[in-house]
Amino acid sequence: MPSRRPELPPSHLPAKRIALLAAALVGGLCLAAPPQTASAAPVASAAGKLDNPYVGAKPYVNPDWSAKAAAEPGGSAVSDEPTFVWLDRIAAINGTAGARGLKAHLDAAKAQGADLVQLVIYDLPGRDCAALASNGELGPDEIGRYQTDYIDPIAAVLADPAYANLRIVNLIEPDSLPNLVTNAGGTAGSTPQCATMKSNGNYEKGVGYALHKLGALPNTYNYIDAGHHGWLGWDSNLVPSAQEFKKAATTNGATVADVTGFIVNTANYSPTREPHVKITDTVNGTTVRQSKWIDWNQYDDETTYAQGLRSALVAQGFDSGIGMLIDTSRNGWGGPGRPTGPGPTTSVDAYVDGGRVDRRLHAGNWCNQSGAGLGERPTAAPDTGIDAYVWAKPPGESDGASRPVDNDEGKGFDRMCDPTYTGNARNGNNPTGALSDAPLAGHWFSAQFRQLLANAYPPVGGGGGTGGDTQAPTAPTGLTVTSTTSDSVSLTWGAATDNTAVTGYDIYRNGSKAGSVTGTSYTDKALSAATTYQYTVKAKDAAGNVSAASAAVSATTKATGGGGGGGSGLKAQYKNNDSSLTDNQIRPGIQLVNSGSGTVDLSKVTVRYWFTGESAAGYQTWCDYAQIGCSALRTAVTTLPSARTGADHTLDVAFGSGSLAAGASTGDIQLRLAKSDWSNFNEADDYSRGGGTSYADAPKVTVYVDGTLVWGTEP
């Protein structure tokens, strides 16, 4: 098999970068400007811009983020680190509640004596077409508004002569161009939204316009987002990605001269380096590339990926002096679970899984990952071809909500942020590994920040979680049963305290561990109906210390059917009449069966099929066939007052008249619904959808008599 792409030797670098690297290795980013010497001075390009804007810079510390970090236990140890400012919507330019605007940030930078400000430019039309949690405010065709209402105002602020002495680093549009390479058709992870953005070209037009408009300013430095090794590192993706980046960088007035470099691992968790697993390793004659984790990838960490991609970019015509940034804000993977050496050599999987420091369940998991820690602190020119380690994603800001949350920011609910979701094609259908109780993307997530701090690698001060901490947290208090169904029990409790930080809780059912969470609530599922269970909870910290158990509580699940219903005997059966997950119609087959002993008045019955709409469009419904006659049915779509897991709408089926005798069935009812604008659905996360093509009992299709639930379980 091909070997890992080698690091670029100094002899292949332009003279200006050799001088830069030699000078920069004496130190990293600093919050107090270092004395300047002839050998350490930043190197300017022929265009007058610095070859690496990070060398000798004093980066800006965002006071908004810093205050939140400092308010957390132990957070003051990192609250002075420089992080990027995310301009993730038009309103962010002038400022929103609790967050200052762009001009105020630049003024604050000057007041700090800083000379480098880092911005994320992030509001493309149809933004992040493969992840609902970070969807944006602009529709797929609003390229004109992106230019005039978003990029132009940013450029106007940055062009103010008052800020001429600030170096402005722009991170251009995370996730956009990589999605065009892998998720726009022909792969299991493709989405109709990404296919639309590839077809209309608005990602490329938007990135090109931003590069051209912002790159024209004398003090700006544009870095294009380039995904991460677990996304684009395969042979089939790397060169096509470099070609896509070149296409965008020569669109809408842009040229490769507008590109200072590229950034990898933005808001992700891939390690900077895997110290115990190299792509060139073999186990008993078998390459580690054949392991399930690496899966034939050419890279297993971000440094080698960045250096390999850099070579491919130069081959496509980018300047040979371009530099790479690595986002190290959440890729440390420290704490007591960090491997200290290679895994066993019994197999390639054992070797890789036992030695890799990346402890995610799958490299495709990206949302609020459990067990993650802060990575390398921001540092200038730390490695060959690397301009800096940066904290692009401010630690403690959520990747996305773990359950649907109404908002005016255009952010949807992505099941990859739901810790109960069992995955999709992009993560090998593995559990998500996401933390529970997460807020909307970009909102402060205290539990996540505390985990990152406790699991930092290198460790943070005395709170790295790998030293001599022997003090256990206090026992959780106030354990309470908040609700029960026929197959679940929901619990909540008061937070425990610790001398460093509580990193999570273990929940015990009848004395055996049932699950773990980082928040203070948990739902135990797949239980037996009409059964009593006893629960306790224990707190834990990063050093592995575990608290005493909480006081125990008991809970009894409800009888099957959840809602009683007076013994009506009704049940719903379902079959799937449409195998496509992403077309523009939903086509459920439904029939009612009366398994009771008495006749049921159908005029009192309603059946509900629960689904997600993915847009604000209206709906239209049809009865294509019904054994009892379509004229006997009334169908409508109801918008739920608040979204639930797997549903924000229901297709309601009512009966105008008639009755259903004991032992009888309505027979086949073939329904269909579509959005009024005929846009596509994403049925993968729909609560009621199943894959069966023959009728079978369907507890996720609910039945009501006079408004009382008599069959099934609501989401």
Salt bridges, closest charged atoms under 4 A:
GLU7 OE2 - ARG273 NH2 2.92
ASP51 OD1 - LYS16 NZ 3.67
ASP51 OD2 - ARG17 NH2 3.48
ASP64 OD1 - ARG100 NH2 3.13
ASP64 OD2 - HIS105 NE2 3.94
GLU72 OE1 - ARG450 NE 2.78
ASP88 OD2 - LYS411 NZ 3.54
ASP107 OD2 - LYS103 NZ 3.45
ASP123 OD1 - ARG127 NH1 3.87
GLU142 OE2 - ARG145 NH1 3.87
ASP149 OD2 - ARG145 NE 3.31
ASP152 OD1 - LYS213 NZ 3.74
GLU204 OE2 - LYS247 NZ 3.58
GLU302 OE2 - HIS229 ND1 2.66
ASP353 OD1 - ARG356 NE 3.10
ASP358 OD2 - ARG360 NH2 2.73
ASP383 OD2 - ARG273 NH2 2.95
ASP387 OD1 - ARG17 NH1 3.06
ASP399 OD1 - ARG330 NH2 2.90
ASP399 OD1 - LYS393 NZ 3.80
GLU409 OE2 - ARG89 NH2 3.99
GLU409 OE1 - LYS411 NZ 2.72
GLU409 OE2 - HIS443 NE2 2.92
ASP418 OD2 - ARG415 NE 3.04
ASP437 OD1 - ARG403 NH2 3.31
ASP506 OD1 - LYS513 NZ 3.47
ASP506 OD1 - LYS540 NZ 3.02
ASP524 OD2 - ARG509 NE 2.62
GLU614 OE1 - LYS675 NZ 3.96
ASP624 OD2 - ARG672 NE 2.89
ASP648 OD1 - HIS649 ND1 2.63
ASP652 OD1 - ARG608 NE 3.55
GLU683 OE1 - ARG689 NE 3.23
ASP697 OD2 - LYS571 NZ 3.20
GLU714 OE1 - ARG644 NH1 3.01
